[in-house]
Amino acid sequence: MYFYMKFAAGNETFGDEWYRFEAMEDLPPCLKHDYPTRDIEFRVPPICRDFQLVTIDLQSALDTMPPSERLHLNPARWSRVRRDLSEGWCYTPYMGVEQGKATLTDGRHRIVAMMKFLQLEHATFSVPPKHVETVRAQLKTR
């Protein structure tokens, strides 16, 4: 119950703890923020500025991770992502390719939060140009 409340209340200072949830329904509601819009402004992180933008199905992207890792979340990251989404923006998650397979490189917390709090199905991702073809072939994209 203690960790459940940490996730619900939101605190950006818990940096070294990680919790594994079994299902999306097990994640607590957000007690700190409102989410007034589903029209999110996606900002490209500096590390991805030369990448291409691809709209990808969120569940398809999350499914590139092992099942046990998909809902393995950190309360501090979770809190920051919820804050950003409540302000109407977030950084693009980004996909790469490892050993020939499309792989989520960064953005698990963003993906899960967009699905949980905004009920989004697709989002804008940053993808290195050399991986766009593989990502489009292996994942549900628009």
URQUILIN-V242531 format. One record per residue. N is the residue number from 0. SS is DSSP state (hx for helix, st for strand, lp for the rest). Layout:
# URQUILIN-V242531
n	ss
N	SS
N	SS
This chain:
# URQUILIN-V242531
n	ss
0	lp
1	hx
2	hx
3	hx
4	hx
5	hx
6	hx
7	hx
8	hx
9	lp
10	lp
11	lp
12	lp
13	lp
14	lp
15	lp
16	lp
17	lp
18	st
19	st
20	lp
21	lp
22	lp
23	hx
24	hx
25	hx
26	lp
27	lp
28	lp
29	lp
30	lp
31	lp
32	lp
33	lp
34	lp
35	lp
36	lp
37	lp
38	lp
39	lp
40	st
41	st
42	st
43	lp
44	lp
45	hx
46	hx
47	hx
48	lp
49	lp
50	lp
51	st
52	st
53	st
54	st
55	st
56	st
57	hx
58	hx
59	hx
60	hx
61	hx
62	lp
63	lp
64	lp
65	lp
66	hx
67	hx
68	hx
69	hx
70	lp
71	st
72	st
73	lp
74	hx
75	hx
76	hx
77	hx
78	hx
79	hx
80	hx
81	hx
82	hx
83	hx
84	hx
85	hx
86	lp
87	lp
88	st
89	st
90	st
91	lp
92	st
93	st
94	st
95	st
96	st
97	st
98	lp
99	lp
100	st
101	st
102	st
103	st
104	st
105	st
106	lp
107	hx
108	hx
109	hx
110	hx
111	hx
112	hx
113	hx
114	hx
115	hx
116	hx
117	hx
118	lp
119	lp
120	lp
121	st
122	st
123	st
124	st
125	st
126	st
127	lp
128	hx
129	hx
130	hx
131	hx
132	hx
133	hx
134	hx
135	hx
136	hx
137	hx
138	lp
139	lp
140	st
141	lp
